Amino acid sequence: MKTVAVISRKGGAGKSTVAVNLAAALRERGLRAVLADADPLRSSSEALRAHSLSVVETSAAKLFALVTASSRSGCDVLVIDTPASPEADIVSAIKVADLCLVVTRPTYLDLAAGLKTIDLLRQLRAPGLIVLNQCASPRRGQEARVVSGTLETLRFAGLPVSGVALRVRQAYQMALSQGLGVVEWEPAGQAASETRDLTELVLERLEDGRQAWRPANDVARPGGLGAAQS
């Protein structure tokens, strides 16, 4: 079994939306995915209250036991929707994760919070991947200045940036309002496509098991941003 912690220390970054849609896309691929809602706000649990996807309300203190129980029950991937604070609870999630997804929007305040999370992963030598969320769509093949500026800053963060950006799309909120992931609500839509692409990337990194930390000039460049996503 593999465990993915979805992390954001800034409210509104879309952490829970990413966690819900990742879990739904994993299930679509035939994997047994369990979504662990460790966020006291219980956004994931509320969104999926009527869903057949396995959702467990938990806390940071119970994560180690939950990972053990999930593995024994035959779970393939445990997705943790982490709390935004306190730091000790975030650390608990990082320590049980095989991969940490750092979710950030391309804004100054989100980036500042994201860099603090990246520094925490660096201290713990934890494997991670930065996921840009709620990005404006490119115009004439060019990313918006705020997106390209964020990418330039993250280039020196020392953590790989996902080549798949999640764009601003109504489908994410429409799907959640129906208690669904976008791959279920609009299977042929662009939101579903980018969610599947991100899910494939996550699975590749989980299978690969490479160390996330590398010299700053060797950070994985986000080839799917501003071009065809991969």
Secondary structure, DSSP 8 states (H G I E B T S, - for coil): -EEEEEE-SSTTS-HHHHHHHHHHHHHHTT--EEEEE--TT-HHHHHTTT-SSEEEE--GGGHHHHHHHHHHTT-SEEEEE--S--HHHHHHHHHH-SEEEEEE-SSHHHHHHHHHHHHHHHHHT--EEEEE-SB---BTTB--HHHHHHHHHHTTSSS-B-S---B--HHHHHHHHTT--HHHHSTTSHHHHHHHHHHHHHHHHHHH---S---GGG----TTTTS---
